[in-house]
Amino acid sequence: MAAMARRRALLTGWGRTSPTAATVWRPRTAEEAASLLRAAAREPAAARRGAIARGLGRSYGDAAQCAGGAVLDCADLAPGYRLDPGRALVTASAGTSLAELMAHLLPRGFFLPVVPGTRHVTVGGAIGADIHGKNHHADSSFGAHVRALRILTPDGAHREASPGTDPELFWATVGGMGLTGVVTEATFSVVPVETSAMRVDIDRVPDLDAALALMSAHDADYPYSVCWVDLLARGPALGRGVLTRARHARAGELAPAARRDPLAYAPRAVAAAPPHVPPRLLDTWSVRAFNAAYYARAPRRGRGRIQQLSSFFHPLDAVRGWNRLYGPRGLVQYQFALPFGAEEELRRVVAALAAARAPSFLTVLKRLGPGTPAPLSFPIPGWTLALDLPAELPGLAALLHRLDERVLAAGGRIYLAKDSRARAAAVHAMYPRLEEWRALRSRVDPDGVLVSDLARRLEL
C-alpha cells in the first residue's frame, strides 16, 4: 500500500484569519486514521500538540486547525454512501461532502434533512458543528436526523454510538467540534421530494419589527424561512429586509418543459473571486449601495415563484472563493442566538451594529425551533442573526466583545463553528452544559489527544 500522504501547511478557516502551521495527513481508511491518533497519543505529554480532523475547511474560525500538531484531512476517508430508499436512510462516510450527496440523491427523489448556507461541507463536519439551516424552526438541526455514528476515539478504538446506544458519546459528538473522536461514518434520514426546485414566497419588510411579526405569525406554514437584513438601515427603517419562505415544489407546479426532468440538478459556479482583492473593497459605501439595490429589487409581495434549489439554499456557492472579496485580512462571521422573549435585546444589537455602520452585505435572520440534547449544540428556541464583517474593520474586536456581553446577559450564545475571536469566559457562561460535555470528553480522551486551536483558545 502506498504511504499515507502528508504535508506541512499553513491553515485557516473560511474567514482566512489566524493562520497556524500543522502537519496535514490524508488518511484513506479508518485504520490509517487510528494509527495517526495512536501516534499522537504516544508523544510525551509535555511536547504533545495533539490532532484534529478537518473536512472542507468551511468553519469560519480555528475549529479545524491544530498549531504544531497533526490535522487529519478526511476528504479521502473511505468516501462513499449507501441509500436505503425504502427507509429513507443514507449511510455515508465522514469525508463525503453534502454537495456530492445532493448530486446523487436528488435524481433519486431525496434531499438532505438539513443543509447550511454552503453545500461544501462534509458529513463529519455537519455532525461536529451540528449544522442548522433555513428549516430549523420546523426540523431542528442535523443531529436530530442522525440515527447512528461510527467514531474513532483517541485510543484507536472504533465505537458505535446512537441515541439509544451510548447516547452520552453520541450527543457529545454531535456539536462537539471534533473533540470527542473522529467520525468515520454516519447513518441519517433523508427527505423524499418530487422536484429539485423550490416554491418561494417573498415579502419586503420595512423594519425589524415587521420581520419578527411575519415570521412569528406564519413560519409554521413553511418548512424553510430566512430573512435578509439591511444592517446599514437606521431610524424608522432599522432592520428592514427581505423575508423569503419556501417549500419543495411539486412536479405539477413546474413549467411544462421542466416537468420532463423534474429532478434535474446540476449546480455550478458561474464566477470566481479574483485571487488578489485590494483592502476595503467591501466598505460601508459599497455595501450600502448593494443593500439599497437588493432591497429595492425585491418584490413587496411575491407568491409562488419557482426557484432552483441551489439558488435558494446556496447562492454564494455560485462564486468560487467568495471569501477573498473581503481582502487579504479576511472576514469575521458573527452568529448569535437569543431566546424567545429577548426580542428587545435583538433590536438593541441590530441598532448597535447599524450605529457602528457595520458593512455586512450578507446578514440573515432565522427563527429557531427546539434544539437537540447535544450539550454544545448551538441552536436554542428563539432567533439567530448571522453577519459577515471585514476583519480589518476598525474597532471590530471591541464591538463584538460588547455584543457578546449583551447576548450572554439575555440568555443567548454564539456559534462555535463560526467563532474566531470570542473569550473563553464568555463562551463558558453561554454553554451551561459545558462541564457535562467535558466529563464525557475526559472519559474517551483522558490524555487530551484531540485538540484544536479553537479548543485551546476557548479552554474547552
C-alpha positions, 0 to 999 in steps of 0.5 A, spaced: 500 500 500 502 506 498 504 511 504 499 515 507 500 522 504 502 528 508 504 535 508 506 541 512 501 547 511 499 553 513 491 553 515 485 557 516 478 557 516 473 560 511 474 567 514 482 566 512 484 569 519 489 566 524 493 562 520 497 556 524 502 551 521 500 543 522 502 537 519 496 535 514 495 527 513 490 524 508 488 518 511 484 513 506 481 508 511 479 508 518 485 504 520 490 509 517 486 514 521 487 510 528 494 509 527 495 517 526 491 518 533 495 512 536 501 516 534 499 522 537 497 519 543 504 516 544 508 523 544 510 525 551 505 529 554 509 535 555 511 536 547 504 533 545 500 538 540 495 533 539 490 532 532 484 534 529 480 532 523 478 537 518 473 536 512 472 542 507 475 547 511 468 551 511 468 553 519 469 560 519 474 560 525 480 555 528 475 549 529 479 545 524 486 547 525 491 544 530 498 549 531 504 544 531 500 538 531 497 533 526 490 535 522 487 529 519 484 531 512 478 526 511 476 528 504 479 521 502 476 517 508 473 511 505 468 516 501 462 513 499 454 512 501 449 507 501 441 509 500 436 505 503 430 508 499 425 504 502 427 507 509 429 513 507 436 512 510 443 514 507 449 511 510 455 515 508 462 516 510 465 522 514 469 525 508 463 525 503 461 532 502 453 534 502 454 537 495 456 530 492 450 527 496 445 532 493 448 530 486 446 523 487 440 523 491 436 528 488 435 524 481 433 519 486 427 523 489 431 525 496 434 531 499 438 532 505 434 533 512 438 539 513 443 543 509 447 550 511 448 556 507 454 552 503 453 545 500 461 544 501 461 541 507 462 534 509 458 529 513 463 529 519 463 536 519 455 537 519 455 532 525 461 536 529 458 543 528 451 540 528 449 544 522 442 548 522 439 551 516 433 555 513 428 549 516 430 549 523 424 552 526 420 546 523 426 540 523 431 542 528 438 541 526 442 535 523 443 531 529 436 530 530 436 526 523 442 522 525 440 515 527 447 512 528 455 514 528 461 510 527 467 514 531 474 513 532 476 515 539 483 517 541 485 510 543 484 507 536 478 504 538 472 504 533 465 505 537 458 505 535 454 510 538 446 512 537 441 515 541 439 509 544 446 506 544 451 510 548 447 516 547 452 520 552 458 519 546 453 520 541 450 527 543 457 529 545 459 528 538 454 531 535 456 539 536 462 537 539 467 540 534 471 534 533 473 533 540 470 527 542 473 522 536 473 522 529 467 520 525 468 515 520 461 514 518 454 516 519 447 513 518 441 519 517 434 520 514 433 523 508 427 527 505 423 524 499 421 530 494 418 530 487 422 536 484 429 539 485 426 546 485 423 550 490 416 554 491 418 561 494 414 566 497 417 573 498 415 579 502 419 586 503 419 588 510 420 595 512 423 594 519 425 589 524 419 589 527 415 587 521 420 581 520 419 578 527 411 579 526 411 575 519 415 570 521 412 569 528 405 569 525 406 564 519 413 560 519 409 554 521 406 554 514 413 553 511 418 548 512 424 553 510 424 561 512 430 566 512 430 573 512 435 578 509 437 584 513 439 591 511 444 592 517 446 599 514 438 601 515 437 606 521 431 610 524 424 608 522 427 603 517 432 599 522 432 592 520 428 592 514 429 586 509 427 581 505 423 575 508 423 569 503 419 562 505 419 556 501 417 549 500 419 543 495 415 544 489 411 539 486 412 536 479 405 539 477 407 546 479 413 546 474 413 549 467 411 544 462 418 543 459 421 542 466 416 537 468 420 532 463 426 532 468 423 534 474 429 532 478 434 535 474 440 538 478 446 540 476 449 546 480 455 550 478 459 556 479 458 561 474 464 566 477 470 566 481 473 571 486 479 574 483 485 571 487 488 578 489 482 583 492 485 590 494 483 592 502 476 595 503 473 593 497 467 591 501 466 598 505 460 601 508 459 605 501 459 599 497 455 595 501 450 600 502 449 601 495 448 593 494 443 593 500 439 599 497 439 595 490 437 588 493 432 591 497 429 595 492 429 589 487 425 585 491 418 584 490 413 587 496 409 581 495 411 575 491 407 568 491 409 562 488 415 563 484 419 557 482 426 557 484 432 552 483 434 549 489 441 551 489 439 558 488 435 558 494 439 554 499 446 556 496 447 562 492 454 564 494 456 557 492 455 560 485 462 564 486 468 560 487 472 563 493 467 568 495 471 569 501 477 573 498 472 579 496 473 581 503 481 582 502 487 579 504 485 580 512 479 576 511 472 576 514 469 575 521 462 571 521 458 573 527 452 568 529 448 569 535 442 566 538 437 569 543 431 566 546 424 567 545 422 573 549 429 577 548 426 580 542 428 587 545 435 585 546 435 583 538 433 590 536 438 593 541 444 589 537 441 590 530 441 598 532 448 597 535 451 594 529 447 599 524 450 605 529 457 602 528 455 602 520 457 595 520 458 593 512 455 586 512 452 585 505 450 578 507 446 578 514 440 573 515 435 572 520 432 565 522 427 563 527 429 557 531 425 551 533 427 546 539 434 544 539 437 537 540 440 534 547 447 535 544 450 539 550 454 544 545 449 544 540 448 551 538 441 552 536 436 554 542 428 556 541 428 563 539 432 567 533 439 567 530 442 573 526 448 571 522 453 577 519 459 577 515 464 583 517 471 585 514 476 583 519 480 589 518 474 593 520 476 598 525 474 597 532 471 590 530 474 586 536 471 591 541 464 591 538 463 584 538 466 583 545 460 588 547 455 584 543 457 578 546 456 581 553 449 583 551 447 576 548 450 572 554 446 577 559 439 575 555 440 568 555 443 567 548 450 564 545 454 564 539 456 559 534 462 555 535 463 553 528 463 560 526 467 563 532 474 566 531 475 571 536 470 570 542 473 569 550 473 563 553 469 566 559 464 568 555 463 562 551 463 558 558 457 562 561 453 561 554 454 553 554 451 551 561 452 544 559 459 545 558 462 541 564 457 535 562 460 535 555 467 535 558 466 529 563 464 525 557 470 528 553 475 526 559 472 519 559 474 517 551 480 522 551 483 522 558 490 524 555 487 530 551 489 527 544 484 531 540 485 538 540 484 544 536 486 551 536 479 553 537 479 548 543 485 551 546 483 558 545 476 557 548 479 552 554 474 547 552 
